[in-house]
Amino acid sequence: MYRLKFVLPSLILMGGLTLFSTASFGKAEYTKATGKTCTYCHIKAGAKDLNDMGKCYAKKHTLEGCETK
């Protein structure tokens, strides 16, 4: 009983952290697909605002044809 008192809340906490931590990050598959860092397409890391390269990628879903300035 003593173990259950601590194990169950720990499991619930870990499950919640796992569930919500993946929702809070950007799309890692974009980084894997392009081989670029977040700031290549975003104004700053962690921001949703896109720079010109990010806007081009959002339209085309590829970096081909997107020019860096």
N, C-alpha and C positions, 0 to 999 in steps of 0.2 A: 504494500500500500504506500509506503514511504517513497519508493522509487517512482511509482505512478504519479505521485503528486508533483514531481519535478520533470519527469520524462514527457508527459503529455503536453504541458505548456511549452516545453522546448520544441517539440515536434510541430506544434501549431505555429509557433513563432518562425521556425525555419521554413516551413511551408509558405507562410505569408511573405517572408522576405524573398524567397525564390520566385514566387508568383509575381510580385510587384516590381522586383528589381529588373526583370527582363522587359517589362512594359515601359520603364523609364528611360531606357537607352535608345539611341538611334539605331538605324538598321545596319547591323554589322555586315550583312551580305553585300551592301553597297561598297564597303571598304574592301571586302574580299574580292569582289568582282572587278573593281577598278584599280586596286593596288595603291590607292591614294589615301591620305589622311582626311579627317573630317573637315579641316580648314581649307582643303582644296576646293570644296563646294560651298562651305558655310562661311559666313562673315567671321565668326569666332567659334571655337569648340564649345559645344553644348547649346548653341543658339539654333533656332529654327530658321532664322533668316538666311537666305541663299545669296551668294554672290553671282556674278554673270555665268560662271562655269556651272554652278549648281542649278541655275535656271535652265541652262541649255541641257544639262543631264536630265532634269525633270521632264523636259519635253520629249527628248529623244531616247532616253533610257540607255544611252551609250555616250562615251566621251568623244567618239569619232565625229569630226566636223565641228567640235567645240574648240574655239580658239582661245588661248590665254593672251591676256593683254599685258 
